[in-house]
Amino acid sequence: MQVKLWGTRGSLATPGPDTARYGGNTSCVAVRGHEGTVLVLDAGTGIRGMGATIDAAVRRVDVLLTHLHMDHIQGLGFFAPLYRSDVEVNIWGPASTQLSLLARLMRYLSPPLFPVGLRELPCKLMLHEVPCGEVDIGEFRVTSALVCHPGPTVGYRLTEATGRVLTYLPDHEPALGARTFPSLPRAWISGGTLAAESDLLIHDSQYATHEYSARVGWGHSSFRHMLDFAALAEVKHLVPFHHDPDHSDADLDRLMAEAIDEANPPYRVTPGREGMTFDL
């Protein structure tokens, strides 16, 4: 599979020279299988650019939403395949205890927030509520499960026929309620089973280690908690993601390097930047 990062921020950053390398778009990752399957993880502002790259011959696209906070659906209405009558667009995402996925998305894709209503889109639109166990999408086996983050939020584990595994946990607080979580069994930790032995883990890294104590319960991870979680999950390659918009390129370089040096992780770490591509 090929994995490309189209948006890596936790909320909108002001594009400029101080964010040029890490970028200012919000969460969006494209996954393409060797047989042509196209998956899109989250629909932040990065999805607009991603949608423009989808080949005219593609007839099905699946968008997997982790949750419906604005920074993860902000670009959905600008996703080009939604306006093609020859494309089937499948949107996967969590319902709430009171509203279906359809009702939740209609609150955004309708006036006055957006000029085009969900029911007016010309594509063949299919909605699927998660978590729903394991499903096959093209050549991928997709597993979803609820994780620690305010509101209904899921993480995704994608397994290719070759056995390669990508886990996507962009908004995740594994330390919540278990400050000593590295000493607990993996299955007891939020997201632990999803991330287990992944070839590539894309994981929340919103806060510098010293910032976390003032933000406990906000649903995000500190650098050190992210690194400890990846070690617990025994991943092969970690991509820190969902960067704080207040962290400039220089901040992220410095803070990430300090955390990695301190933790000395037994796996590869590549801080996520817009435009990065990983081949598994």
C-alpha positions in Angstrom: 0.0 0.0 0.0 1.0 3.6 -0.5 0.3 6.1 2.2 0.4 9.9 1.6 -0.1 12.7 4.1 -2.3 15.5 2.9 -2.9 17.3 6.1 -1.2 16.9 9.5 -2.4 19.6 11.8 -4.8 19.3 14.7 -6.7 22.5 13.8 -6.1 25.2 11.3 -2.7 26.8 11.3 -1.9 30.0 9.4 0.1 29.0 6.4 3.4 30.8 6.3 7.1 30.4 6.3 7.1 29.1 9.9 4.8 26.2 9.0 5.9 25.6 5.4 7.5 22.2 6.0 4.9 20.6 8.3 2.0 22.4 6.6 -1.2 24.0 7.7 -3.9 21.6 6.5 -5.9 19.5 8.9 -6.1 15.7 9.1 -6.2 13.8 5.8 -4.3 10.7 4.7 -4.6 8.9 1.3 -4.1 5.1 1.1 -3.9 3.4 -2.2 -3.7 -0.3 -2.7 -1.7 -2.2 -5.4 -5.0 -3.3 -7.0 -6.4 0.3 -7.2 -8.4 0.6 -4.0 -8.6 4.3 -2.8 -9.2 5.0 0.9 -9.1 8.4 2.5 -8.6 8.7 6.2 -10.4 11.8 7.6 -11.7 14.8 5.6 -9.8 17.7 7.0 -8.8 20.6 4.7 -6.1 18.4 3.1 -8.8 16.3 1.3 -9.4 19.1 -1.2 -5.9 18.7 -2.7 -6.1 14.9 -2.4 -9.4 14.7 -4.3 -7.9 16.5 -7.3 -5.4 13.7 -7.7 -8.0 10.9 -8.1 -7.9 9.4 -11.6 -11.0 9.8 -13.8 -11.1 6.0 -14.2 -11.7 5.5 -10.4 -15.3 4.4 -9.7 -15.2 3.9 -5.9 -13.7 5.9 -3.1 -14.0 5.2 0.6 -13.7 8.0 3.2 -13.0 6.7 6.8 -13.8 9.4 9.4 -12.4 8.9 12.9 -14.9 11.4 14.4 -16.9 14.5 13.4 -14.9 17.4 15.0 -14.6 20.2 12.5 -10.9 19.8 11.8 -11.7 16.2 10.5 -14.6 17.0 8.2 -13.9 20.6 7.2 -12.8 19.7 3.7 -15.5 17.1 3.0 -17.7 19.5 1.0 -14.8 20.3 -1.3 -13.9 16.6 -2.1 -14.2 16.4 -5.9 -15.5 12.8 -6.2 -18.7 13.8 -4.4 -19.6 15.8 -7.5 -19.1 13.0 -10.0 -22.2 11.0 -10.9 -20.1 8.1 -12.0 -18.4 7.5 -8.6 -19.6 5.6 -5.6 -18.4 7.4 -2.4 -18.6 5.4 0.8 -18.3 7.4 4.0 -17.6 5.5 7.2 -17.9 7.2 10.5 -19.3 7.1 14.1 -22.9 7.8 15.0 -23.7 9.4 18.4 -26.0 8.1 21.1 -28.7 10.3 19.8 -28.0 10.9 16.1 -27.2 8.7 13.1 -24.1 9.3 10.9 -26.4 10.7 8.3 -28.0 13.2 10.7 -24.7 14.3 12.0 -23.2 14.9 8.6 -26.3 16.7 7.4 -25.7 19.3 10.1 -22.5 20.4 8.4 -23.4 19.7 4.7 -26.5 22.0 4.6 -27.1 25.8 4.7 -26.0 28.0 6.3 -22.8 26.1 7.0 -22.5 24.8 3.4 -24.5 25.7 0.3 -24.9 22.1 -1.0 -26.9 19.6 1.0 -25.8 16.0 1.5 -28.9 14.8 -0.4 -28.1 17.0 -3.4 -24.7 15.5 -4.2 -24.6 13.8 -7.6 -22.4 10.9 -6.6 -23.7 7.5 -5.4 -23.4 8.1 -1.7 -23.3 5.3 0.8 -23.0 5.8 4.6 -21.7 3.2 7.1 -21.6 3.5 10.8 -18.6 2.4 12.8 -17.2 0.7 14.8 -18.6 -2.3 13.0 -15.9 -5.0 13.6 -14.0 -6.0 10.5 -15.0 -5.3 6.9 -13.3 -5.8 3.6 -12.9 -2.7 1.3 -11.2 -3.7 -1.9 -7.9 -5.4 -1.0 -8.0 -4.1 2.6 -9.3 -5.6 5.8 -10.5 -2.7 7.9 -10.9 -2.9 11.6 -12.4 -0.1 13.7 -12.7 0.5 17.4 -13.6 3.2 19.8 -10.7 5.1 21.4 -10.2 7.7 24.1 -11.2 11.1 22.7 -14.2 13.3 23.6 -17.3 12.3 21.6 -17.6 9.1 19.6 -14.2 8.5 18.1 -12.7 5.5 16.4 -9.3 4.4 15.2 -8.6 2.3 12.1 -6.4 -0.6 11.4 -5.9 -1.4 7.7 -4.4 -4.8 6.7 -3.4 -5.5 3.2 -3.4 -9.0 1.6 0.4 -9.0 1.9 0.0 -8.8 5.7 1.2 -5.2 5.9 -0.6 -3.1 8.5 -1.3 0.6 8.9 -2.9 1.9 12.0 -4.4 5.4 12.1 -5.0 7.1 15.5 -4.9 10.8 14.9 -6.9 11.9 18.0 -6.0 9.7 20.9 -5.2 10.0 24.6 -3.8 6.6 25.6 -2.7 7.8 29.0 -6.1 8.9 30.2 -7.1 7.0 33.3 -3.8 5.0 33.2 -0.8 7.2 33.9 1.4 4.1 34.1 0.0 2.6 31.0 3.3 1.2 29.6 3.3 -1.3 32.5 -0.3 -2.5 31.7 -1.2 -5.2 29.2 -1.6 -3.9 25.7 -5.2 -5.0 25.3 -6.1 -2.9 28.4 -4.9 0.4 26.7 -7.1 2.4 24.4 -6.0 1.6 20.8 -3.5 -1.0 21.9 -5.1 -3.9 20.0 -5.6 -1.7 16.9 -1.9 -0.7 16.8 -0.4 -4.0 17.8 2.7 -4.8 15.7 1.8 -2.3 13.0 4.2 -1.7 10.1 3.2 2.0 10.2 1.4 3.8 13.0 0.1 7.3 12.4 -0.5 8.7 15.9 -1.6 11.9 17.7 1.3 14.0 18.9 -0.4 17.3 19.7 1.4 18.3 22.9 5.0 18.6 24.0 5.6 16.5 27.1 5.6 19.5 29.4 2.3 20.8 28.0 0.2 17.7 28.7 -0.4 18.2 32.5 -2.6 21.2 31.8 -4.6 19.4 29.1 -5.5 16.0 30.7 -8.8 14.8 29.3 -8.7 16.9 26.1 -8.3 13.7 24.1 -4.8 14.1 22.8 -1.3 12.7 23.4 1.9 14.1 24.6 5.1 13.3 22.7 6.3 11.0 25.5 3.0 9.2 25.8 2.9 8.7 22.0 6.4 7.2 22.1 5.6 4.9 25.0 2.4 3.8 23.4 4.2 2.9 20.2 6.7 0.9 22.2 3.9 -0.9 24.0 2.3 -1.8 20.7 5.6 -3.0 19.2 5.2 -1.0 16.0 7.9 -0.9 13.4 7.6 2.7 12.3 5.9 5.7 14.0 4.6 8.9 12.3 3.8 11.6 14.8 0.6 13.5 13.5 -2.1 16.0 14.4 0.4 18.7 15.3 -0.6 21.7 17.5 -1.2 24.7 15.3 0.8 26.8 17.7 3.9 24.7 17.1 6.0 26.2 14.3 8.3 24.1 12.1 11.3 25.0 14.4 9.2 24.1 17.5 8.3 20.7 16.2 11.9 20.0 15.1 13.2 20.8 18.5 10.5 19.3 20.7 10.3 16.1 18.8 14.0 15.6 18.7 14.2 16.2 22.5 11.4 13.6 23.2 12.9 11.0 20.9 16.4 11.4 22.4 15.0 11.0 25.9 12.8 8.0 25.0 15.3 6.3 22.7 12.6 4.3 21.0 13.3 0.8 19.5 11.6 1.7 16.2 11.8 4.2 13.5 10.2 7.7 14.0 9.4 10.1 11.1 7.6 13.2 12.2 4.6 13.7 9.8 4.8 16.5 7.2 2.4 17.3 4.4 3.3 15.6 1.2 5.2 12.7 2.8 4.7 9.3 1.1 5.3 5.9 2.7 5.3 2.6 0.7 4.5 -0.5 2.7 
